[in-house]
Amino acid sequence: MPTETLPDLLTGLTLSAILFCLGLIGLLVRRNVIYLLMCVEICTNAAALAFVVAGAHWDSSDGQVMFIFIITLAAAEVAIALALVLQFFRRRHTVDIDQLNGLRG
Amino acid sequence: MQDFFAPFLAWIPLLPLLGFVLLIALPLFHLREPPEAVSAVVGVGSVCLSALLTLLIMWTLFLNNPSAVLQVSLWQWLKVGALQLGFDFYLDWLGMAMLLVVTGVGFLIHLYSAGYMHGDDGYRRYFAYLNLFVGAMLILVMADNLLLLYLGWEGVGLCSYLLIGFWYRNSANGDAARKAFIVTRIGDTAMLLGLILLFSQFGTLSIRALNTAAASAPANNLTVTLAALLLLGGAVGKSAQLPLQTWLPDAMAGPTPVSALIHAATMVTAGVYLIARMHPLFNASETAMSAVGIVGALTLLLAGFSAMVQSDIKRVLAYSTISQIGYMFLALGVGAWTGAIFHLMTHAFFKALLFLSAGSVILSLHHEQSLFSMGGLRRKLPFTFGCFAIGCASLAALPFTAGFYSKDQILLKAWEYQGGFNGIWFTGILGALITGFYSFRLLFLVFFGNDGPASAQCKDANNGVMTLPLSVLAVLALFGGLLTPPLQRVFTQAPAGHAPLWVEGVAIAAPILGLALAWLLFRHNTSPMESRGKSALEKLWFSGWGFDWLYHRLLVQPLTSLARINRNDILNSIYNGTAFICRQLHNLLSTSQNGLIRWYIASFTCGAIIFLALLVVL
């Protein structure tokens, strides 16, 4: 595939930043734990995208290696987080993250 | 012989101390209060053994040998740099005379107490304290260095406190105990300063070494004078002399035998003993000597006047004690060392007798102490009356009683003091007149005249263990004048010369005049002073010259008001302030820990943005 057809670095990183910000805004405004987990997922994937774009730019496979790492990490994270959410829901009968403030000072 | 007895010396104070430990530890084995008989046997027995040992040592070693000396070194007590102190005892005739008084009179009072305290809840505690007192007093008397003496000195102070407040459920007794402790503490502090001064000057605290050093010091050396005055401060506190005499009248709150033992016969004479023991030091300074004499003379008069108007039987005796110790100080001040110690001995006999018979009166009248409720008791308590009369005669120094001989020695020495008529001698004579007045006023009010309100319920409370000590003391108060301790080797003083005959005559006449005055007043005024109002002077005397009022205004009130101002310690506010600021900061920060994850994310984001912005800008 000719190099020119690939989106350049700036475009890729901008997309990644927009994705990350979307995830972050989601984290700040949503209260549903499930949505929060999805937002975290968006944030990690934005970071992963940045790795891939950078790897493509410097013609290196490191970016893709990092991407696989991040996918694995995200899978593990979701597995644990969902289990926690399940426990949370069983105990409190709610998924509102603001109810989860037992450690307030 | 001397080597044989030296080890036994330590047993004299050790026996009462063992008695104390045993009495305190008895409930550990019994799990409940032991019967009275056990406490009495341990308490009285230990002092009895100690007295017998003293008598034995006196008999075999001291009796025919005026320069006999016994000493024993038990162990090294302290060793700090140049300060080396041993637990050493030293006994010469001065100490022997004191030992005989402390163990002998002490034993009689213990015996009397066994009957007097019968039925009291604190029977065992009482004897434990009494034994501890005797032990501490014996250490005081036999100490070979000033710090060991100070140990005994503080020990008797502690026991005095414990025994004045013996009936602690009445808070007034606790107040009296605290007062005694704090007032004597002022004197003790002066004494401690004196010890430090002596050590820094002479590098030793051994009494004999100090005395030799002081005797060879240049006359009127400032340090010696200062040290002597500081020691006098200690003596003044312990012996209830001006200006620290206020604690003794209040100390009558304790049981009556305690007043007899501690506040009349033994402990309060510790100051006299201290000055007599350190007499070369005092001799080396004219200022200190005249200070001793003046303190004694003033106290003698002031306390005598107070004793004339008191309405409580024990308070009369308390003021008379202060007054008589004033005589001893007067004697010390004019250099009549032998006379002072002799008067100390006879005073111990007749004052113990007076207090114990007063105790019998009080017990017979069901703890009534007001003189004006008594009267006519000679018919109901003939034995007590006899003892009391002997005590009063001896106190007033009527001719041929024990008190006469000792007081006569003092007055003769006072006459010679400045080679003829002088203020000190005149004070002594005036004091003798006053003594005659108040002692017989006391006797008349209690035993003569019509029955008082309390006399009707009188029931003779004397029993065997109480009459025996009374009889022995009565004999001693009458004939104790024959028991002159041979002190000529301890005190190098010129033998008393011959005063004009009229001086002798005045000394004999003064107490008799006092007696006559008391009789006249009593005849013309069968219910004196209670019915009519008191004049201002009588009120002043009654309150002990207003010293309590003065000290309350001058010392106690400023202190309490300062304490009130500084209730929340001003210095403490520094630390409290630090704690307060920390707590506020902590509260501020802990509000940020609100438990909301989204809040944390927001702050995290803000932080990251600020950080990135800084990175870009810089």
Contacts between the chains, C-beta under 8 A, distances in Angstrom:
chain1	res1	chain2	res2	distance
A	24	B	601	7.8
A	24	B	605	6.3
A	27	B	598	7.0
A	27	B	601	5.3
A	28	B	598	6.0
A	28	B	601	6.1
A	28	B	602	5.8
A	28	B	605	7.2
A	31	B	598	7.4
A	97	B	596	8.0
A	97	B	597	5.6
A	97	B	598	6.4
A	98	B	596	5.9
A	98	B	598	7.1
A	100	B	595	7.6
A	100	B	597	6.8
A	101	B	594	6.7
A	101	B	595	3.0
A	101	B	596	5.5
A	102	B	595	6.4
A	103	B	593	7.4
A	103	B	595	5.0
A	104	B	593	6.1
A	104	B	594	4.8
A	104	B	595	3.0
A	104	B	596	7.6
A	105	B	589	7.8
A	105	B	590	3.6
A	105	B	591	7.0
A	105	B	592	7.4
A	105	B	593	3.1
A	105	B	594	7.0
A	105	B	595	7.6
